[in-house]
Amino acid sequence: MTIRDLLRQSAPTLSYELFPPRTPTAEETVEATMRTLAATDPDFISITYGASGTTRTTSRSVVHRLAESHTIPPLAHLTCVDQSRADLTEVIESYLADGVRDFLALRGDPPKGQADWRPHPDGLLYASELVTLLREVAHAHGVDDLSIGVTAFPAQHVLPQWRQQGLDVLRAKQDAGADFAITQVFYEVDQYTALVTDAADQGIGLPIIPEVMPLVSATRAARAAQLTGVPTPEALVADLEAAETDDAARAAGVAHAATLSRDLLDAGAPGIHVITFNRHEAAMELVSHLPLRG
């Protein structure tokens, strides 16, 4: 069953995000995390995909192990960064051969040290073009049950200068054949509901799964804000800074994430997608506070 099919059911989904390991020690951590997360019976686990070749090989390895060893559907990330159409086609074909049927199509961020976004000379400019390519390659190989996700941006949606542009981009992804969206990180339920309402008003019917990040330290909060461009709420930062132990900081971060997640589910979110940082503790504690599993 694909993610598209799961989202047609009434029960909200539970999913996690992992990133590919870069060292043998990190690989052991990812394996242990996957085994622990599997106990919560997630609907899928997404595997990020490094730009510029940094983690492409290990991404595919984790996706394959996830599907083979843990029987949890993997959501394979793909980006347009520094890849030609031929490169992307080869990657898509390899995933299809492994039985992967769920993809997250991303434009991607500029590589480190590059100030602005520039496509590969023989590559794709927009995520919507990657959605189209996924459909074309899959159809050419006789695969028509493909499920494709894209990204949405609730925190940016509340900015007047971004709102209509973001909706136009999301519509283009839907028109290209996307089935659902997963948000970038945000911290206010009103940002999510505004995006969903405005999208529906403009004929965008993609189910939008909110991504939730249980922050476990003030340092991680600062790093997350730097990477995403989304400021961490002052109250959350204050609670993280006031914590006297690592356990207390994690508890504070999980409490904030749990409140947001419950509010999102009450608002009709079709599921919760949890960023794990390849660690299971905060993710497991968060899920224990949510009405997602019996």
C-alpha positions as CSV (number, residue, x, y, z in Angstrom):
1,M,0.0,0.0,0.0
2,T,1.4,3.4,-1.0
3,I,1.3,6.6,1.1
4,R,-1.3,7.9,-1.3
5,D,-3.5,4.9,-0.4
6,L,-2.8,5.3,3.3
7,L,-3.9,8.9,3.2
8,R,-7.3,7.9,1.7
9,Q,-8.1,6.1,5.0
10,S,-9.5,7.8,8.0
11,A,-6.8,7.1,10.6
12,P,-4.0,9.6,10.8
13,T,-0.6,8.4,9.7
14,L,2.6,8.2,11.8
15,S,5.9,8.6,10.1
16,Y,9.5,9.5,10.8
17,E,12.5,11.1,9.0
18,L,16.0,9.7,9.0
19,F,19.1,11.0,7.3
20,P,21.8,8.7,5.8
21,P,24.8,8.0,8.0
22,R,28.2,9.3,7.1
23,T,30.4,7.1,9.3
24,P,30.3,3.5,10.6
25,T,29.4,4.7,14.0
26,A,26.5,6.7,12.6
27,E,25.4,3.7,10.6
28,E,25.1,1.7,13.8
29,T,23.0,4.5,15.4
30,V,20.7,4.5,12.4
31,E,20.2,0.8,12.5
32,A,19.4,0.9,16.3
33,T,17.0,3.8,15.7
34,M,15.2,2.0,12.9
35,R,14.7,-1.1,15.1
36,T,13.3,1.0,17.9
37,L,11.0,3.1,15.8
38,A,9.7,0.0,14.1
39,A,8.1,-1.0,17.4
40,T,5.6,1.9,17.0
41,D,4.4,0.4,13.7
42,P,5.0,3.5,11.6
43,D,3.2,3.9,8.3
44,F,6.4,4.9,6.5
45,I,9.9,6.3,7.2
46,S,11.5,8.9,4.9
47,I,15.2,8.9,4.0
48,T,16.7,12.3,3.1
49,Y,19.0,12.5,0.0
50,G,22.2,14.5,0.2
51,A,23.0,17.1,-2.5
52,S,26.1,17.0,-4.6
53,G,26.6,13.2,-4.2
54,T,27.3,13.5,-0.4
55,T,24.9,10.8,0.7
56,R,23.3,9.4,-2.4
57,T,24.8,5.9,-2.1
58,T,24.1,5.6,1.6
59,S,20.6,7.0,1.0
60,R,19.8,4.1,-1.3
61,S,21.4,1.6,1.1
62,V,19.2,2.8,4.0
63,V,16.1,2.7,1.8
64,H,16.8,-0.8,0.7
65,R,17.6,-2.1,4.2
66,L,14.4,-0.4,5.5
67,A,12.3,-2.1,2.9
68,E,14.0,-5.5,3.2
69,S,14.8,-5.8,6.9
70,H,12.0,-3.9,8.6
71,T,9.1,-4.2,6.2
72,I,8.3,-0.5,6.7
73,P,7.6,1.4,3.5
74,P,10.4,3.8,2.7
75,L,9.8,7.3,1.3
76,A,12.8,8.0,-0.9
77,H,13.8,11.6,-1.2
78,L,15.0,12.9,-4.6
79,T,16.4,16.4,-5.3
80,C,17.3,18.3,-8.5
81,V,20.6,19.6,-7.1
82,D,23.6,18.9,-9.3
83,Q,22.0,16.1,-11.2
84,S,21.1,15.8,-14.9
85,R,17.9,14.2,-16.2
86,A,20.0,11.1,-17.0
87,D,21.4,11.0,-13.4
88,L,17.9,11.3,-11.9
89,T,16.5,8.7,-14.3
90,E,19.1,6.2,-13.3
91,V,18.4,6.8,-9.6
92,I,14.7,6.5,-10.1
93,E,15.1,3.2,-12.0
94,S,17.3,1.8,-9.3
95,Y,14.7,2.6,-6.6
96,L,11.9,1.1,-8.8
97,A,14.0,-2.1,-9.2
98,D,14.2,-2.3,-5.4
99,G,10.4,-2.1,-5.2
100,V,10.2,1.5,-3.9
101,R,6.9,3.1,-4.8
102,D,6.9,6.2,-2.6
103,F,9.0,9.3,-3.5
104,L,9.4,12.8,-2.1
105,A,10.3,15.2,-5.0
106,L,12.3,18.2,-4.0
107,R,14.0,21.0,-5.8
108,G,16.6,21.1,-3.1
109,D,18.8,23.8,-1.6
110,P,22.0,25.2,-3.2
111,P,25.1,23.2,-2.4
112,K,27.2,24.6,0.5
113,G,29.1,27.6,-0.6
114,Q,26.7,28.5,-3.5
115,A,24.6,31.5,-2.7
116,D,21.8,31.0,-5.2
117,W,19.9,28.2,-6.8
118,R,21.3,27.0,-10.2
119,P,20.1,23.9,-11.9
120,H,22.5,21.3,-13.5
121,P,23.0,22.3,-17.2
122,D,21.1,19.2,-18.3
123,G,18.9,19.1,-15.2
124,L,15.6,20.3,-13.8
125,L,14.7,23.7,-12.5
126,Y,11.6,22.9,-10.4
127,A,10.3,20.2,-8.2
128,S,7.2,20.0,-10.4
129,E,9.5,18.9,-13.3
130,L,10.9,16.1,-11.0
131,V,7.3,15.0,-10.3
132,T,6.7,14.8,-14.1
133,L,10.0,12.8,-14.6
134,L,9.1,10.4,-11.9
135,R,5.8,9.7,-13.5
136,E,7.4,9.3,-17.0
137,V,10.1,6.9,-15.8
138,A,7.8,4.8,-13.8
139,H,5.3,4.5,-16.6
140,A,8.1,3.5,-19.0
141,H,8.8,0.6,-16.7
142,G,5.2,-0.4,-16.3
143,V,4.8,1.1,-12.8
144,D,1.6,3.0,-12.4
145,D,1.0,2.7,-8.7
146,L,3.6,5.4,-7.9
147,S,3.0,7.7,-4.9
148,I,4.7,11.1,-5.0
149,G,5.0,13.6,-2.3
150,V,6.2,17.2,-2.4
151,T,7.0,19.9,0.2
152,A,4.8,22.8,1.5
153,F,5.9,25.7,3.7
154,P,3.4,26.9,6.4
155,A,5.8,29.3,8.2
156,Q,6.5,31.1,4.9
157,H,2.8,31.1,3.9
158,V,2.0,33.7,6.5
159,L,4.3,36.2,4.8
160,P,2.3,38.3,2.4
161,Q,5.2,38.4,-0.2
162,W,5.4,34.6,-0.2
163,R,1.8,33.5,0.1
164,Q,0.5,33.5,-3.5
165,Q,3.8,32.4,-4.9
166,G,3.9,29.4,-2.5
167,L,0.3,28.4,-3.5
168,D,1.2,28.7,-7.2
169,V,4.2,26.4,-6.7
170,L,2.1,23.9,-4.8
171,R,-0.6,23.9,-7.5
172,A,2.1,23.3,-10.2
173,K,3.3,20.3,-8.2
174,Q,-0.3,19.0,-7.9
175,D,-0.9,19.5,-11.7
176,A,2.3,17.6,-12.4
177,G,1.0,14.6,-10.6
178,A,1.9,14.9,-6.9
179,D,-0.3,13.0,-4.5
180,F,0.4,14.6,-1.1
181,A,2.7,17.1,0.6
182,I,4.8,17.1,3.7
183,T,5.6,20.5,5.3
184,Q,8.8,22.1,6.3
185,V,9.2,22.7,10.0
186,F,6.9,25.2,11.7
187,Y,5.8,25.8,15.2
188,E,2.3,27.4,15.2
189,V,-0.8,25.5,14.3
190,D,-2.4,28.6,12.8
191,Q,0.3,28.6,10.1
192,Y,-0.7,25.1,9.1
193,T,-4.4,25.7,9.1
194,A,-4.0,29.0,7.1
195,L,-2.0,27.1,4.4
196,V,-4.5,24.2,4.2
197,T,-7.5,26.6,4.0
198,D,-6.0,28.9,1.4
199,A,-4.8,25.9,-0.7
200,A,-8.3,24.4,-0.7
201,D,-9.8,27.7,-1.6
202,Q,-7.6,27.7,-4.7
203,G,-8.4,24.2,-5.8
204,I,-5.3,22.5,-4.3
205,G,-6.6,19.3,-2.7
206,L,-3.3,17.6,-1.7
207,P,-3.3,16.0,1.8
208,I,-0.7,18.0,3.7
209,I,1.2,16.1,6.4
210,P,2.8,18.4,9.0
211,E,6.4,17.8,10.0
212,V,7.1,18.1,13.7
213,M,10.6,18.6,15.2
214,P,11.0,17.7,18.9
215,L,14.0,19.9,19.8
216,V,16.1,18.6,22.6
217,S,18.5,21.5,23.3
218,A,19.0,25.2,22.8
219,T,21.9,24.4,20.5
220,R,19.8,22.2,18.3
221,A,17.1,24.9,18.2
222,A,19.6,27.5,17.0
223,R,21.0,25.1,14.4
224,A,17.5,24.2,13.2
225,A,16.6,27.9,12.8
226,Q,19.8,28.5,10.8
227,L,19.1,25.6,8.5
228,T,15.4,26.1,7.9
229,G,15.2,29.9,8.2
230,V,12.2,29.4,10.6
231,P,12.7,31.1,14.0
232,T,12.3,28.9,17.1
233,P,9.6,30.4,19.4
234,E,11.0,32.4,22.2
235,A,9.1,30.4,24.8
236,L,10.5,27.1,23.5
237,V,14.0,28.5,23.5
238,A,13.6,29.8,27.1
239,D,12.4,26.4,28.3
240,L,15.3,24.6,26.6
241,E,17.8,27.1,28.1
242,A,16.3,26.8,31.5
243,A,16.6,23.0,31.6
244,E,19.4,21.9,33.9
245,T,19.9,18.4,32.4
246,D,19.8,16.8,29.0
247,D,16.7,14.8,30.1
248,A,15.0,18.0,31.2
249,A,15.7,19.7,28.0
250,R,14.4,16.8,26.0
251,A,11.3,16.7,28.1
252,A,10.7,20.4,27.4
253,G,11.2,20.0,23.7
254,V,8.9,17.0,23.5
255,A,6.2,18.8,25.5
256,H,6.1,21.6,23.0
257,A,6.1,19.2,20.1
258,A,3.3,17.1,21.7
259,T,1.1,20.2,22.2
260,L,1.6,21.3,18.5
261,S,1.0,17.7,17.3
262,R,-2.3,17.3,19.2
263,D,-3.5,20.7,18.0
264,L,-2.7,19.7,14.4
265,L,-4.5,16.4,14.7
266,D,-7.5,18.3,16.3
267,A,-7.4,20.6,13.3
268,G,-7.7,17.7,10.9
269,A,-4.1,17.0,9.9
270,P,-3.9,13.6,8.1
271,G,-0.9,12.5,10.1
272,I,2.3,13.5,11.9
273,H,5.8,13.3,10.4
274,V,8.5,13.3,13.1
275,I,12.1,14.5,12.5
276,T,14.3,12.1,14.5
277,F,17.9,13.4,14.0
278,N,18.6,9.7,13.8
279,R,17.9,9.3,17.5
280,H,14.8,7.5,18.9
281,E,14.4,8.9,22.4
282,A,12.6,12.2,21.7
283,A,10.6,10.7,18.8
284,M,9.4,7.8,21.0
285,E,8.5,10.1,23.9
286,L,6.5,12.3,21.5
287,V,4.5,9.5,20.0
288,S,3.7,8.2,23.5
289,H,1.8,11.5,24.1
290,L,-0.2,11.3,20.9
291,P,-3.5,9.5,19.9
292,L,-1.8,7.7,17.0
293,R,-1.2,4.2,18.2
294,G,-3.2,2.1,20.7
